[in-house]
Amino acid sequence: MSGRKLTRAGNRIGTWMYRTLNGRMASGSKNVHVLMITTPGRRTGIPRSTCVRYLSVDGGYLVWGTGSGSPHDPDWFRNLRHSPVADVQVGSRRLRARPHELTGSQRDKTWTEVIIAEAPEVARYARKAGRPIPVAILEPVDGGE
């Protein structure tokens, strides 16, 4: 089985477990928080779900696309860019959120002062990727938070 097929299979298992267990056991650490995001595929329109690490911030949830150090932005983030609204599950809580990609100095400041400050271990994925890691905030709609 190719690496891409293994990744897809692992993602399907991970999203099934997240839904089934309402986010319990989503990560191996109490300090790592994981949410599940569902957006339409940018080419197919078929809903795609994936579990990603996040940080809670004023106004929503901060997510970033390291792709485990891949040289390309992960598919879930590329789909997020094309979606005006995403379905998000944080533990047992489900909500709709408006994604807002951070760019320029706002992205750089957030990457350094928030993400790396709170989760310094993700810096190794950025070094491995050799690209700026995209960052977005998921803002709950309809008073979601």
ABEGO torsion letter per residue (X at the ends): XBAAAAAAAAAAAAAAAAAAAGGBGABABAABBBBBBBBBBAAAGBBBBBBBBBBBBBGEBBBBBAGGGBABBBAAAAAAAABABBBBBBEABBBBBBBBBBBEAAAAAAAAAAAAAABAAAAAAAAAAGBBBBBBBBBBBGGAX
